[in-house]
Amino acid sequence: MFPLSKELSPEIREALSAYDDFTASLLARRGLISKEAAEAFLSPSYDEHIHDPMLMTDMPKASKRLAEAIANKEKIAVWSDYDCDGIPGGVLLHDFLKRAGAVFVNYIPHRHNEGYGVNIPGLESLARDGVTLVVTVDSGIVDNIPVAHAATLGMDVIVTDHHLPQESLPPAFAVLNPNARPDETYPYKSLCGAGVAWKLVCATLAVGFPGREEIPEGWEKWLLDMAGLSTIADMVPLTGENRVIAAYGLLVMRKSPRIGFQKLCKAARVQQSKITEDDVGFMIAPRINAASRMGDPRDAFLLLSTTDETEADMLAKKLESLNRSRRASAGAITRAVHERLEERKALGTLPAVIALGDPDWRPGLLGLVANGIAEEYGRPTFLWGREGNDTIKGSCRSGPGKVHLLNLMTAAQDALLEFGGHAASGGFSVAPDAVFTLEERLSEALASLPEEDKREDEEADQHINPEQATPALLKSLEKFAPFGMGNPKPTFAFHDVRIESVAWFGKAEEHLRLRIGRGHEEFPDTPLEAITFYARREFGDMCDRLTPGMNLHVLAHLERDQFTRGQPIRLRIVSLR
């Protein structure tokens, strides 16, 4: 059976007395144990919960410098990363600078030819074109040498980023990164890259420049479609200010006049007027990321920034095609990884950290594969491939445990050329001769970390019966949306339920659909549907034991079936026992 999360203390229950038991327990499990914190969470307010951007360290000087560059018609370069944080961040700065009448260019490094971050050849190219100010988005915090080189070329650099530095901050004109600075004065630390860039826009509008009066007050809220898209897609915690940006971002996305976004929703078969965080994470973001992973990231940038309907239609279809190719390529790599690991598992030689690679694997696809492998095998996973410039690069994911990847890579830094990222995900490069000992070195580094990381037991937020899975219950959860890191979807445990039918679907019949008996006289002919994708990967041998008539314990989320008439309630399976 699935244990219930621990009960509330009498003190916390008293503080949350305005709410029913279930709501109070969900609030408490999110660390919201006061009336004020609960109200702020359940009713996020733009006016009350968006912080003054000038509180951010270096923001006064950064916004003043950008305003001066706009006023003096200096040539500005927006250097953004090529993923679904950097590209929307580059788009929102594009929209702002265009509206402000600035002289500017957007620069997005090519994933395979240039790699991640700011590079010297790109800076030298911009300097030759007369650029005097570079604003990074979702990059720059680890690029100390290129940033120092920019100064020798006569360019100031404003870094906007949220990744962690390695040893010291880059010698930029200004560094905007609440997540990285020990001297940070901003009250919220977990903004994504595009979120930091949006705060720079807000601050620059407050500073003012010639022509500022032509931009309506509050216009920056329209840029929340891009800031919200990145906040959801980049999997930063959906707490505090991020929750406000994501919630209002979804509101703007639902009515955004951005023609490229409309076309992208149509290509992905997403109903724009009802778009949710799941649509962004599973449908929109993968198509934006496919541009850099399978082609040119500028295709995604142009799609989101164009005002030409014909161009938008063409680019949306192109991204749809690239995404299909991405899925096929990632699937082939996943199968290859599985084959290697299953052989080793049979021999009992599976290490504490998985590190595998192949020169033929495309590094841009490896984060997707590493995430699935790390979740399935329950341990940190590092996968590497070879870039077009022959650099050995890869992606890593921490898996379901609590391993802090940046700490792990720091402990194994002698085996890596470069590395960076978050606690749960990251990127790295490695010397060609070091790949043969990389797995051993990472496993040794994991053993040297202060605390052993363990997987937590799966807990339920509430035990319910199938007949209690109703539209009313699902609607009661909506006030907790949008869901994401730091605000997971509530889980419900259904114990000893009868399985009426077992069905497999998908091209390779890899997805599972169960029908669960309601066990109630009011629902004699309407079993509750429960689905999960890639069931064999998630549940292994148990899939072969599933038969109609058996009883199971099911841990699941509640959701609405958007593709069935009437949109009935169904379960998204988390675990089976």
ROGUNU-875172 format. One record per residue (C-alpha): residue number from 0; x, y, z. Coordinates in Angstrom, 2 decimals. Layout:
N
NUM|X|Y|Z .
...
% end
This chain:
577
0|0.00|0.00|0.00 .
1|1.04|3.62|-0.45 .
2|1.56|5.46|2.83 .
3|-0.20|8.75|3.44 .
4|1.92|11.84|3.92 .
5|2.24|12.61|7.60 .
6|-0.60|14.37|9.38 .
7|-0.46|18.04|10.27 .
8|0.55|19.17|13.72 .
9|-2.21|20.86|15.74 .
10|-0.33|24.18|15.49 .
11|-0.19|24.12|11.68 .
12|-3.78|22.94|11.42 .
13|-4.83|25.90|13.56 .
14|-2.86|28.35|11.39 .
15|-4.62|26.95|8.30 .
16|-8.04|26.74|9.92 .
17|-9.63|28.68|7.06 .
18|-9.15|25.64|4.78 .
19|-10.55|22.11|4.71 .
20|-8.32|19.23|5.82 .
21|-7.22|18.22|2.32 .
22|-6.39|21.77|1.20 .
23|-4.56|22.45|4.45 .
24|-2.49|19.30|4.07 .
25|-1.52|20.20|0.48 .
26|-0.51|23.67|1.61 .
27|1.57|22.37|4.49 .
28|3.40|19.88|2.28 .
29|4.48|22.83|0.16 .
30|5.88|24.60|3.20 .
31|2.96|27.03|3.35 .
32|2.16|26.94|7.04 .
33|0.84|30.44|7.68 .
34|-2.36|32.13|6.63 .
35|-0.42|34.82|4.73 .
36|1.72|32.33|2.80 .
37|-1.33|30.24|1.91 .
38|-3.26|33.26|0.63 .
39|-0.31|34.40|-1.49 .
40|0.00|30.92|-3.00 .
41|-3.68|30.37|-3.75 .
42|-4.23|33.90|-5.05 .
43|-1.03|34.97|-6.85 .
44|-1.18|38.70|-7.60 .
45|0.88|40.61|-10.16 .
46|0.59|43.84|-8.18 .
47|1.37|42.33|-4.78 .
48|3.78|39.49|-5.50 .
49|6.04|40.72|-8.32 .
50|9.16|42.23|-6.75 .
51|10.78|45.54|-7.64 .
52|13.49|44.66|-10.22 .
53|15.78|47.34|-8.77 .
54|16.23|45.15|-5.68 .
55|18.36|42.80|-7.78 .
56|22.11|43.21|-7.34 .
57|23.61|45.13|-10.30 .
58|20.15|45.92|-11.73 .
59|20.38|49.74|-11.28 .
60|23.63|49.92|-13.27 .
61|22.51|47.31|-15.83 .
62|19.19|49.02|-16.60 .
63|20.83|52.44|-16.79 .
64|23.46|51.10|-19.21 .
65|20.83|49.48|-21.44 .
66|18.72|52.67|-21.40 .
67|21.78|54.71|-22.41 .
68|22.54|52.33|-25.27 .
69|18.96|52.66|-26.51 .
70|19.07|56.45|-26.25 .
71|22.47|56.79|-27.96 .
72|21.62|54.36|-30.75 .
73|24.49|52.08|-29.83 .
74|24.37|48.70|-31.49 .
75|23.19|46.12|-28.94 .
76|23.54|42.35|-29.27 .
77|21.19|39.99|-27.42 .
78|23.15|36.74|-26.99 .
79|20.70|34.05|-25.96 .
80|20.98|30.33|-25.37 .
81|19.41|27.96|-27.89 .
82|16.90|26.18|-25.62 .
83|13.36|26.89|-24.42 .
84|14.64|29.35|-21.84 .
85|17.13|31.29|-23.93 .
86|15.03|31.52|-27.09 .
87|11.86|32.96|-25.46 .
88|14.14|35.26|-23.41 .
89|15.77|36.44|-26.62 .
90|12.33|36.99|-28.14 .
91|11.07|39.15|-25.27 .
92|14.22|41.32|-25.42 .
93|13.77|41.53|-29.20 .
94|10.19|42.72|-28.77 .
95|11.22|45.28|-26.15 .
96|14.18|46.69|-28.08 .
97|12.14|46.87|-31.27 .
98|9.37|48.73|-29.45 .
99|11.98|51.06|-27.88 .
100|13.45|51.94|-31.27 .
101|16.85|50.47|-30.41 .
102|19.57|49.41|-32.84 .
103|20.12|45.75|-32.09 .
104|20.74|42.23|-33.32 .
105|19.84|38.84|-31.85 .
106|22.66|36.30|-31.76 .
107|22.00|32.62|-31.00 .
108|25.02|30.29|-31.06 .
109|24.61|27.11|-33.08 .
110|24.40|24.15|-30.70 .
111|26.51|21.78|-32.81 .
112|29.03|24.20|-34.31 .
113|29.57|26.61|-31.42 .
114|28.22|24.90|-28.33 .
115|26.73|26.38|-25.18 .
116|27.53|29.84|-23.88 .
117|29.41|32.92|-25.00 .
118|32.37|32.28|-27.30 .
119|35.23|34.46|-28.51 .
120|34.74|34.05|-32.31 .
121|31.10|35.11|-31.96 .
122|32.05|38.15|-29.88 .
123|34.70|39.15|-32.41 .
124|32.13|38.91|-35.19 .
125|29.76|41.17|-33.25 .
126|32.55|43.67|-32.54 .
127|33.33|43.89|-36.27 .
128|29.65|44.71|-36.83 .
129|29.88|47.65|-34.42 .
130|28.26|46.14|-31.32 .
131|29.21|47.97|-28.10 .
132|26.84|46.28|-25.63 .
133|26.11|42.56|-25.30 .
134|23.20|41.31|-23.17 .
135|23.25|37.59|-22.52 .
136|20.16|35.49|-21.80 .
137|20.36|32.18|-19.94 .
138|24.12|32.06|-20.44 .
139|27.36|33.85|-19.60 .
140|27.78|33.03|-15.91 .
141|30.57|30.48|-16.56 .
142|32.11|32.28|-19.56 .
143|34.72|34.31|-17.68 .
144|37.37|34.25|-20.42 .
145|35.07|35.28|-23.32 .
146|33.45|37.99|-21.17 .
147|36.90|39.38|-20.28 .
148|37.81|39.29|-23.98 .
149|34.72|41.36|-24.82 .
150|36.18|44.28|-22.86 .
151|39.32|44.21|-25.02 .
152|37.03|44.52|-28.04 .
153|35.38|47.65|-26.63 .
154|32.15|45.92|-25.62 .
155|30.33|46.00|-22.29 .
156|28.55|42.80|-21.25 .
157|25.43|42.52|-19.12 .
158|25.02|38.90|-18.05 .
159|21.48|37.71|-17.32 .
160|21.52|34.09|-16.23 .
161|20.34|31.67|-13.55 .
162|22.96|28.93|-13.77 .
163|25.65|28.53|-11.13 .
164|29.19|29.90|-11.60 .
165|32.23|27.70|-11.24 .
166|34.72|29.62|-9.09 .
167|34.05|33.32|-9.60 .
168|31.62|35.62|-11.37 .
169|32.56|36.72|-14.90 .
170|34.18|40.20|-15.16 .
171|31.12|41.72|-16.84 .
172|29.81|45.28|-16.65 .
173|26.89|43.83|-14.69 .
174|25.89|40.33|-13.59 .
175|22.17|39.73|-13.04 .
176|21.76|36.30|-11.48 .
177|19.92|36.00|-8.14 .
178|20.76|32.30|-8.02 .
179|24.53|32.78|-8.17 .
180|25.61|35.85|-6.25 .
181|26.64|35.65|-2.58 .
182|25.88|39.40|-2.32 .
183|22.39|39.06|-3.82 .
184|19.75|41.46|-2.47 .
185|16.78|40.23|-4.51 .
186|14.13|38.49|-2.37 .
187|13.58|35.57|-4.79 .
188|16.47|33.45|-6.07 .
189|14.97|30.92|-8.48 .
190|14.03|32.90|-11.60 .
191|14.80|31.23|-14.93 .
192|17.00|32.93|-17.52 .
193|14.12|34.54|-19.39 .
194|12.66|35.63|-16.05 .
195|15.84|37.57|-15.26 .
196|15.81|39.09|-18.76 .
197|12.19|40.16|-18.25 .
198|13.14|41.86|-14.98 .
199|15.81|43.79|-16.92 .
200|13.13|44.97|-19.33 .
201|10.91|46.09|-16.45 .
202|13.79|47.98|-14.82 .
203|14.84|49.66|-18.09 .
204|11.29|50.85|-18.67 .
205|11.36|52.33|-15.15 .
206|14.67|54.12|-15.84 .
207|13.31|55.59|-19.05 .
208|14.81|56.67|-22.38 .
209|13.75|58.87|-25.32 .
210|10.57|57.33|-26.68 .
211|9.64|55.66|-23.42 .
212|6.46|57.71|-23.36 .
213|5.29|55.91|-26.52 .
214|5.19|52.58|-24.70 .
215|1.97|52.16|-22.67 .
216|2.24|51.58|-18.93 .
217|1.91|47.89|-18.25 .
218|2.93|46.89|-21.79 .
219|5.63|44.62|-20.35 .
220|2.88|42.26|-19.15 .
221|2.41|41.13|-22.76 .
222|5.96|39.75|-22.62 .
223|4.88|37.34|-19.88 .
224|3.88|34.83|-22.55 .
225|7.60|34.31|-23.23 .
226|8.73|34.66|-19.60 .
227|6.00|32.26|-18.48 .
228|6.79|29.80|-21.26 .
229|10.43|29.64|-20.16 .
230|9.56|29.45|-16.46 .
231|7.40|26.38|-17.07 .
232|9.63|24.75|-19.71 .
233|12.93|25.15|-17.86 .
234|11.58|23.35|-14.79 .
235|12.54|25.95|-12.21 .
236|10.52|25.84|-8.96 .
237|6.96|27.09|-9.49 .
238|6.97|28.84|-6.16 .
239|7.08|32.48|-5.11 .
240|7.54|34.92|-7.97 .
241|7.91|32.10|-10.50 .
242|4.39|30.99|-9.66 .
243|3.09|34.48|-10.47 .
244|5.08|34.66|-13.73 .
245|3.86|31.19|-14.78 .
246|0.21|31.85|-13.85 .
247|0.04|35.22|-15.61 .
248|2.16|33.85|-18.45 .
249|-0.47|31.20|-19.13 .
250|-3.17|33.88|-19.12 .
251|-1.24|35.87|-21.74 .
252|-0.49|32.74|-23.80 .
253|-4.20|31.94|-23.96 .
254|-4.94|35.25|-25.71 .
255|-1.54|36.08|-27.20 .
256|-1.74|37.79|-30.60 .
257|1.73|36.42|-31.41 .
258|1.10|34.79|-34.80 .
259|3.97|32.32|-34.49 .
260|2.73|31.08|-31.14 .
261|-0.75|30.62|-32.58 .
262|0.64|28.57|-35.46 .
263|2.80|26.52|-33.10 .
264|-0.23|25.66|-30.95 .
265|-2.15|24.63|-34.03 .
266|0.69|22.41|-35.30 .
267|0.99|20.78|-31.87 .
268|-2.80|20.34|-31.64 .
269|-2.97|22.46|-28.50 .
270|-6.07|24.56|-27.86 .
271|-4.50|27.97|-27.28 .
272|-7.43|29.43|-25.36 .
273|-7.14|26.63|-22.78 .
274|-3.40|26.04|-22.75 .
275|-2.02|24.52|-19.53 .
276|1.41|23.96|-18.03 .
277|1.27|20.36|-19.32 .
278|0.72|21.63|-22.86 .
279|3.75|23.89|-22.50 .
280|5.97|21.21|-21.00 .
281|5.01|18.28|-23.22 .
282|3.87|19.87|-26.49 .
283|5.23|23.41|-26.99 .
284|8.69|23.28|-25.38 .
285|9.84|20.10|-27.19 .
286|9.06|21.71|-30.55 .
287|11.01|24.85|-29.67 .
288|13.93|22.76|-28.43 .
289|13.82|20.60|-31.57 .
290|15.05|23.57|-33.62 .
291|18.50|23.53|-32.02 .
292|18.68|19.80|-31.42 .
293|17.91|18.87|-35.01 .
294|18.59|22.05|-36.98 .
295|19.02|25.79|-36.49 .
296|17.76|27.47|-33.27 .
297|16.98|30.64|-35.21 .
298|13.98|28.87|-36.72 .
299|12.32|28.81|-33.29 .
300|13.36|32.39|-32.57 .
301|11.99|33.63|-35.89 .
302|8.75|31.72|-35.39 .
303|8.08|33.42|-32.04 .
304|9.18|36.89|-33.16 .
305|7.78|37.14|-36.70 .
306|4.70|39.16|-37.62 .
307|4.37|37.51|-41.04 .
308|1.67|34.84|-41.14 .
309|3.13|32.98|-44.12 .
310|6.56|32.78|-42.48 .
311|4.99|31.70|-39.19 .
312|3.03|28.92|-40.88 .
313|6.12|27.64|-42.68 .
314|8.28|27.70|-39.55 .
315|5.64|26.01|-37.36 .
316|5.41|23.14|-39.85 .
317|9.20|22.93|-39.96 .
318|9.43|22.66|-36.17 .
319|6.74|19.98|-36.20 .
320|8.79|17.96|-38.68 .
321|11.99|18.47|-36.68 .
322|10.23|17.31|-33.52 .
323|9.19|14.06|-35.19 .
324|12.81|13.52|-36.23 .
325|13.95|14.34|-32.69 .
326|11.66|11.71|-31.18 .
327|12.88|9.07|-33.61 .
328|16.55|9.86|-32.99 .
329|16.15|10.02|-29.21 .
330|14.28|6.71|-29.29 .
331|17.14|5.04|-31.15 .
332|19.66|6.31|-28.58 .
333|17.44|5.19|-25.70 .
334|17.23|1.68|-27.13 .
335|21.00|1.56|-27.52 .
336|21.51|2.69|-23.90 .
337|19.00|0.11|-22.66 .
338|20.76|-2.70|-24.48 .
339|24.09|-1.82|-22.89 .
340|22.67|-1.42|-19.42 .
341|20.59|-4.58|-19.48 .
342|23.69|-6.58|-20.42 .
343|25.59|-5.06|-17.51 .
344|22.63|-5.47|-15.17 .
345|22.49|-9.18|-15.97 .
346|26.17|-9.42|-15.00 .
347|25.54|-7.46|-11.79 .
348|27.90|-4.64|-12.78 .
349|25.59|-1.63|-12.80 .
350|27.54|1.28|-11.22 .
351|26.37|3.96|-8.79 .
352|26.57|6.53|-11.60 .
353|25.77|5.65|-15.21 .
354|28.11|7.22|-17.78 .
355|27.81|6.09|-21.38 .
356|28.43|7.60|-24.77 .
357|29.00|7.18|-28.46 .
358|30.70|9.54|-30.94 .
359|27.67|9.13|-33.22 .
360|25.17|10.36|-30.62 .
361|24.00|13.94|-31.04 .
362|24.65|15.80|-27.74 .
363|21.53|17.94|-28.13 .
364|19.33|14.86|-27.69 .
365|21.07|13.39|-24.69 .
366|19.33|15.40|-21.97 .
367|16.02|13.85|-22.99 .
368|17.47|10.34|-22.97 .
369|19.44|10.84|-19.74 .
370|16.31|11.96|-17.92 .
371|14.44|8.77|-18.80 .
372|17.39|6.51|-17.98 .
373|18.06|8.26|-14.65 .
374|14.42|7.88|-13.63 .
375|14.22|4.24|-14.70 .
376|17.47|3.07|-13.12 .
377|17.23|5.35|-10.08 .
378|20.71|6.87|-10.28 .
379|22.57|9.84|-11.80 .
380|23.09|9.41|-15.54 .
381|25.73|11.03|-17.75 .
382|25.49|10.55|-21.53 .
383|27.94|11.96|-24.05 .
384|28.29|12.37|-27.80 .
385|30.36|14.34|-30.26 .
386|29.59|17.85|-31.54 .
387|30.24|19.00|-35.10 .
388|33.51|20.58|-33.95 .
389|34.64|17.19|-32.54 .
390|34.14|18.26|-28.91 .
391|32.94|15.45|-26.61 .
392|29.91|16.91|-24.81 .
393|27.04|15.51|-22.86 .
394|24.10|15.99|-20.53 .
395|23.39|14.62|-17.09 .
396|20.32|14.15|-14.91 .
397|20.14|13.30|-11.22 .
398|17.20|10.89|-11.29 .
399|14.72|10.36|-8.45 .
400|17.26|10.69|-5.61 .
401|18.69|13.83|-4.06 .
402|22.11|13.84|-5.73 .
403|23.21|17.43|-6.37 .
404|24.76|17.18|-9.82 .
405|26.84|20.33|-9.58 .
406|28.39|19.04|-6.34 .
407|28.98|15.66|-7.97 .
408|30.69|17.20|-11.01 .
409|32.77|19.46|-8.79 .
410|33.99|16.41|-6.88 .
411|34.95|14.82|-10.20 .
412|36.18|17.98|-11.93 .
413|39.59|16.49|-12.75 .
414|37.77|14.13|-15.15 .
415|35.89|16.95|-16.91 .
416|36.96|19.81|-19.16 .
417|33.92|21.98|-18.45 .
418|30.67|21.57|-16.57 .
419|27.69|23.52|-15.29 .
420|23.98|23.42|-14.58 .
421|21.56|22.92|-11.70 .
422|21.14|20.47|-8.85 .
423|18.99|18.16|-11.00 .
424|20.44|18.63|-14.50 .
425|23.57|19.82|-16.19 .
426|25.99|19.67|-19.06 .
427|29.64|18.77|-19.37 .
428|32.51|18.25|-21.78 .
429|35.26|15.70|-21.45 .
430|38.60|14.90|-23.07 .
431|38.37|12.03|-25.59 .
432|40.74|9.80|-23.62 .
433|38.91|10.47|-20.33 .
434|35.59|8.96|-21.42 .
435|36.92|5.46|-20.69 .
436|37.30|6.18|-16.96 .
437|34.48|8.74|-16.61 .
438|31.98|6.33|-15.06 .
439|34.46|5.05|-12.51 .
440|35.55|8.56|-11.59 .
441|31.97|9.81|-11.15 .
442|31.03|6.80|-9.01 .
443|34.05|7.45|-6.79 .
444|33.05|11.12|-6.53 .
445|29.50|10.16|-5.53 .
446|30.87|7.95|-2.75 .
447|32.93|10.89|-1.48 .
448|29.98|13.27|-1.09 .
449|29.03|14.06|2.54 .
450|25.62|12.37|2.59 .
451|24.42|9.26|0.84 .
452|21.48|10.02|-1.40 .
453|18.45|7.79|-1.07 .
454|15.18|7.53|-2.94 .
455|12.16|8.51|-0.87 .
456|9.21|6.19|-0.51 .
457|6.22|7.03|-2.68 .
458|3.53|8.74|-0.63 .
459|-0.06|9.69|-1.34 .
460|-1.64|13.02|-0.59 .
461|-4.98|11.29|-0.03 .
462|-6.49|7.80|-0.03 .
463|-9.71|7.70|-2.05 .
464|-12.04|5.22|-3.72 .
465|-12.59|5.19|-7.51 .
466|-16.09|6.67|-7.13 .
467|-14.54|9.70|-5.41 .
468|-12.51|10.59|-8.53 .
469|-14.98|13.19|-9.74 .
470|-14.94|16.45|-11.70 .
471|-15.66|18.27|-8.44 .
472|-12.49|16.88|-6.85 .
473|-10.40|17.80|-9.91 .
474|-11.82|21.31|-9.92 .
475|-10.88|21.73|-6.27 .
476|-7.25|21.15|-7.29 .
477|-7.21|23.91|-9.91 .
478|-6.40|26.59|-7.35 .
479|-3.04|24.83|-6.84 .
480|-2.11|25.06|-10.53 .
481|0.15|25.63|-12.36 .
482|1.99|22.55|-11.20 .
483|5.69|21.89|-11.55 .
484|8.89|21.69|-9.53 .
485|8.25|22.74|-5.95 .
486|4.52|22.38|-6.54 .
487|3.88|18.79|-7.67 .
488|0.49|17.51|-8.73 .
489|-1.36|15.89|-5.80 .
490|-1.24|12.11|-5.75 .
491|-4.14|9.82|-4.85 .
492|-3.85|6.24|-3.70 .
493|-6.50|3.72|-4.78 .
494|-6.07|0.54|-2.74 .
495|-7.26|-2.94|-3.69 .
496|-9.08|-1.79|-6.81 .
497|-10.29|-4.35|-9.35 .
498|-8.78|-4.20|-12.85 .
499|-11.58|-4.68|-15.39 .
500|-9.38|-4.59|-18.50 .
501|-5.76|-4.23|-19.61 .
502|-4.89|-2.70|-22.98 .
503|-1.72|-1.56|-24.72 .
504|-1.50|1.24|-27.28 .
505|1.07|3.16|-29.30 .
506|3.12|2.05|-32.31 .
507|5.10|-0.44|-30.27 .
508|2.29|-0.99|-27.74 .
509|4.49|0.63|-25.11 .
510|1.72|2.61|-23.38 .
511|-0.76|1.15|-20.88 .
512|-4.48|1.69|-20.36 .
513|-6.29|0.12|-17.42 .
514|-9.98|0.25|-16.65 .
515|-10.74|0.17|-12.95 .
516|-14.06|-0.99|-11.55 .
517|-15.87|1.73|-9.68 .
518|-17.40|-0.74|-7.22 .
519|-20.42|1.49|-6.76 .
520|-24.04|0.96|-7.77 .
521|-24.20|4.44|-9.32 .
522|-21.41|3.57|-11.78 .
523|-22.06|-0.04|-12.85 .
524|-21.04|0.43|-16.50 .
525|-18.50|3.26|-16.33 .
526|-15.10|2.01|-15.18 .
527|-12.46|4.59|-14.36 .
528|-9.72|4.82|-16.98 .
529|-6.06|4.95|-15.91 .
530|-3.17|5.45|-18.34 .
531|0.59|5.74|-18.34 .
532|3.17|6.11|-21.09 .
533|6.21|3.84|-21.55 .
534|4.82|1.51|-18.91 .
535|7.37|-1.24|-19.40 .
536|10.17|1.23|-18.84 .
537|8.49|2.48|-15.68 .
538|7.13|-0.73|-14.14 .
539|9.23|-3.49|-15.69 .
540|8.15|-7.10|-15.06 .
541|4.94|-6.06|-13.32 .
542|3.48|-5.28|-16.75 .
543|3.56|-8.98|-17.62 .
544|1.53|-9.80|-14.50 .
545|-1.33|-7.41|-15.24 .
546|-4.53|-9.35|-15.96 .
547|-8.24|-8.51|-15.86 .
548|-9.87|-9.42|-12.57 .
549|-6.81|-8.86|-10.39 .
550|-6.65|-6.32|-7.58 .
551|-3.99|-3.60|-7.44 .
552|-2.84|-0.60|-5.45 .
553|-2.64|2.41|-7.80 .
554|-0.96|5.76|-7.13 .
555|-2.09|8.38|-9.62 .
556|-2.79|11.98|-10.53 .
557|-6.26|13.10|-11.58 .
558|-6.66|14.69|-15.00 .
559|-9.24|15.45|-17.65 .
560|-9.17|13.42|-20.86 .
561|-8.95|16.24|-23.41 .
562|-9.33|13.90|-26.40 .
563|-12.57|12.16|-25.43 .
564|-16.01|13.68|-25.84 .
565|-17.21|15.14|-22.57 .
566|-13.63|15.22|-21.24 .
567|-14.17|12.61|-18.52 .
568|-11.94|12.23|-15.48 .
569|-9.13|9.72|-15.76 .
570|-6.04|8.73|-13.80 .
571|-2.42|9.27|-14.83 .
572|-0.62|6.37|-13.17 .
573|2.41|7.19|-11.03 .
574|3.04|3.76|-9.51 .
575|1.53|0.28|-9.28 .
576|1.82|-2.30|-6.52 .
% end
